[in-house]
Amino acid sequence: MRLSAGCALIAVVAVTALVSLFWTPYAPGDTTGGRLEPPGAAHWLGTDRLGHDLFTQLMIGARIALAAGLGAVVVGGALGVPAGLLAGFAVRWLDDVLAVLLDILIAVPTLLLAMLVLAVRQASLLSAVVAIGLAMSAVIARLTRVLVKRVLAQDYITAARTSGTSWLGIVTGHVLPNIWPTLAVNLALNLGLAVLTEAGLSYLGLGPPPPNSSWGRMLREAQSTVFASPFAVVAPGVLLVALVIGANLAADGLRDVADPTLRRRA
């Protein structure tokens, strides 16, 4: 149930993002609408303080949110999983060094680390994806390390090594199949975190520049006209919350699928 509900919420945003690639009511930079117009036939959700169509901005914001979230998860997984595997299989001293480095990176808040990365790069969607992905890769790496060590401590790993199975065979045949369910849940949770982080960066002016309409930037620009045009604040806020809730519900559903005992108790 939770998996279906979460996927449904994500699907609504995904369909909106896909449609925005081919059609939007107005061009992203179109300012032909009057300032702070109320919802009507011409502008379904009204316009902002510059005359942009809010519905168009929301559609483009859905595309940016999904691209940032999925892109950051891919970057974080591509960096974190191999690093965690390396730490899990490393000799004691190298494992200790990697563990300390990961703890240091994790101690730095995700938003702050992303801001530091963006400080040396021009603000753009790609920069935000790379920054957020780097920030979350340490958490993914530490989780992977713990899971790998737990699997390597099992008796069947000792039996596999005794039978002459290579380390590559152990990784592909035993380690990855046993750790992927937990990693999938964590990556789904990180999707929601990445979307929130991108919105936070855009709110601070460090996200994709105009005419890209990130939901975070929409919230920042609408805060001074919240009473004159409440839809400019409510609409992106509701969509942002819906996407994050969808990611969290999907993560809970994946956890139920990966652990049948939880499903039986529910």
Summary of the structure (lengths in Angstrom):
residues: 266
radius of gyration: 21.8
end to end distance: 10.6
largest distance: 75.5
contacts: 951
relative contact order: 0.17
helix: 76%
strand: 1%
